[in-house]
């Protein structure tokens, strides 16, 4: 393990069906047996970081359920050091994913339960001593106190901004880099220009908007620009954004160059889209051109 990356947030069980096309309303569609995968924005990001770094730290909640051993095996296989915020009553977060032949997908899922019990952020930071932290906005009752302590210690925080959640009003105060999807629209924001303005006013130093296969938009201090996304034949986009975030965390530590890290992370995310599911690409050797 070269760098100490801490990933804090959601783990899910993804049940993924592949279809030639999405069914019409009130139609039953027979498919092959689904893939059952471990997913979630923080967990997938940690897996990508670990793939590049030979290890990562994940803090999430899985508790004890029929899926727990399956999840823990996945973490072990991907060299994740795991801290569980759950308990015996924690219910797993399940996502039903339907992916069409062109890589598009529909996802049905639910929010995790609010966590109970004590939580001491300093213990996590002292134990792991992270060089970078990624948060996905989930478990805000734990994430916000952790972000405050990390900010005080000047540990850079990368925030996965997939869709707007009220807790981002607080989390963004402590964020060094906000990586936003095209769906991320804070109140009163209607386009990328307004999103960037909102993030600047919040004090976020590095601001990024990803747009799927379209150019990545970014701002850093007084710099701004676009990065082209490599074109490829897309098989499955599930988890690609998460892998982008994890790879960015790795490359920003390795390269100490914001734009180069974005470019390298984009290549990793694009590479993952060439394979079905969220783990098949990990069995391949990837060449990143920087």
N, C-alpha and C positions, 0 to 999 in steps of 0.2 A: 504494500500500500504506500503510494507516494505522497498523497495529500489526504487531509482529514476533512471530508465532506459530510455534513449533517443534513439529513432530509427529514422534514417534519410534516406529517399530514396523513392523508387517506390511503388505505389499502382496501382493495375490493376483490371480489371474485367475479370474473367476467365469463359469462356463458355466451359463446359466440357462434352464431349460425352464419353460414355462407350460402347465398342465393344468387341466381342469375339476375334476378330483378326483384324489386320490392313488390309484395302482393297488393292486389286491389283490396278495397274495403270489404270486410266480411268474407274473405277468401282464406281457405286453408292451403298452406303450401308445404309440401313434403321436402325435406332436405337431408343431407347426410348428417350423421351424429355431430353434435356441436363440440367445439373445443372448450375445455374448462381451464381458465387461465387465472393467474394472479395478476391483478392490475391496480389501478389507482394512480393519481398524478404524482404523489410523493414517492410511492413504491417504485413505479416505473422509472422515474428520474434517478432514483438511487441505483437501480439496476444498470442504467446506462453509464452512470458515473463509475460504478464498480467494474463494469466491462472494460473501461478505458484505464482505470486506476488500480485494478486488482484489489478492490475493497471499498466499502462505504458504510456509513452509519445511518440507520433508519429508526425513527421514533414514530410509532403509529399505534393503532389499537386493533387487536384481533381477538383477544380474550380466549375463551374456550368454547368451541363449537365443533360441529362435524367437519368444518373446513380448516380448523386450526393447524393440524399436522401437515396438511397439504400446503398451506401458506408457509409454514416454517421450513418445510423441505425446499420450497422455491427460494426462500431467502438464503438458506444454507448453500444451495447450488450456485447462487449468484454472489456468494461471499459478502452478504450483508450482515453486519453486526446489528442486532435488533433489540430495541427497548420497547416493551409492550405497555401501553397506557391502559389497556383493557383489563377486564376481570371476568369472572365466571359468568356474569350476566350480560356481557357485551355481545350484541348481535352483529353478525357479519353484514357488510354492505354488499349487496348483490347487484350486478349490472347485466341486463340482457342485451346483447349486441347482435344486430343483423347487418351483415356486410354484403354489398352487392358486388357483381363481377368487375365493376370499374373502381372499386375501393371505397365508394361512399358507404356510409353507415348510419343506422339509427340506434340510439341507446336509450334504454329505460332503466332508471335506477332511483335511488332515494338518498336522502341526507343521513349521515351517521347520527347516532344518539349523542346527547351531551354527556361528557365524561364526568364521573363523580370521583370523590377521593382527593387526597392531597397531591400536590405537584410542586416540586421545588426546582425551578429552572436552573439555578446556580449549580445544582448537583449534576444536571445533564451537561452543562457547559464545562464544568470542572473535569468530569469523567472523560468526555470526548475531546475537549479542546479543539473545536472545529476551526478550520481556516475559512470556511464559507458555509452558509446555511441556506437551504432552499425550503420555502414554505408554500403550501398550495391554498391557504386560506381556510382549511378545515380545522376543526377542533380549536376554534378561536379562543375558548376559555383557557386553553393551555398555550396556544401560539402567541397571543399578545404578551403575556408576561415573559415568555422566552425571548421574544423579539426585543422587548425593552432592555433586558439584561444583556443581550448580544450587542445591541446598539451602544450601550454604555461601555462595552469592552472593545468597541470598534471592529466587530466581526461583520463582514459584509453579508447582507441578506439579499437573496434573489427571490422575488415574489412571483409565483405563477398566477397570472391574472387571466383565468379562463373566461369567467363571466362575473359580472359585478355581484358582490356580496357586501352587505352593510359593514362587516368587520374590516373591509379594506380601508375605510376612513381612518382607522387606527393603525392598521398594519403598515400602510404606506408611509407613515411618519418615520418608520425605522428602516425603510427599504433603500438599499443601494441601487439595485437594478430591478425594474419591473418589466417582465416579459408578458405582453398582453396578446390575447387572440383578437381576431377581428370582431368577435362578439362582445368584447369587454367594453361596456359603455357606462361609465359613471353617470349619476343623475345630471341632466342637462347637456350631456355630450351626445352628439349625433354623427360625428365623423372622426377620422384619425387626427386631424388638426386640433380638434377640441379635446380629444383624449390626451394628446401630448401637452396641451396647455394646462389641463387639469393636473397632470403628473408633475409638471414644472412647478406649479404653485404649491404642490404638496411637499416639494423638496427632494423628489427622486432624482438622483444624479444621472443614471443611465436608463433610457426609455426605449422600449422595443415593441413593435407591433408585428406579429406574424400573420400571414394571410394565406395559409395553405401553400399551394404551388405558386402563388404570386410573390412578388418581391417582398423582402423583409424591410420594414421601415425602422429607422432608428434615429435617436438624438442622444448626444452626449455633450453636456455643458453647452458650448456654442456650436458644436458640430452637428450636422444632420446628413442623412443619406439613405440610400437604398442598396440592398444586396440581392442579386438575382438568385433564385432557387434553381438548383440543377434539375433539369428535366429527366424524367425516368418513367418507365412503365410501372404504374402503381397497381399493386396487388391488394394491399391492405394498409389503411392509414391509422389503424387503432394503435394508440400509444405514441404516435410519432411526435406530437407536441411535447409529451412528457420526456421522451428521449432527447429532444432538442434542449430542454431545460437542464437535464442531467449532464449532457455533453458540454453545454455552455459553462456549467460550474467547473467542470474538469479543465477545460481549455482556458478559462480565464485565470485559473491558478497557474497553469503550465506556461501560458504565453504572456500573461500580464499585458494583453492588448485586446481591448474591447471588440474592435471590428474583426480582428482575426479569429477571436473566440466565437463570434457569431457565425462567421463563415464556416468554421470547422464544425460547429454544432449543427448547422444546416445540412452539411454533408452526411452527418451521422443520421439525422432524422430522415433524409431522403433515402439513404441506404436501407433503413428499417422498413420502408414502404414496399420494398421489393419482395417481401416475404409475408406469409400468412401468420396472423397472431402476433403476439408481443415478445416471443422468446426465440423463434427460429433464427432470426438474424444474428443472435448471439453466438451461434455455432459457426459463423463465417468470419473470415479475416477482412477487415475493412481498411482501406487506404484513404487517408485524409490528406488532401493537398492544401497546403497553407503557404 
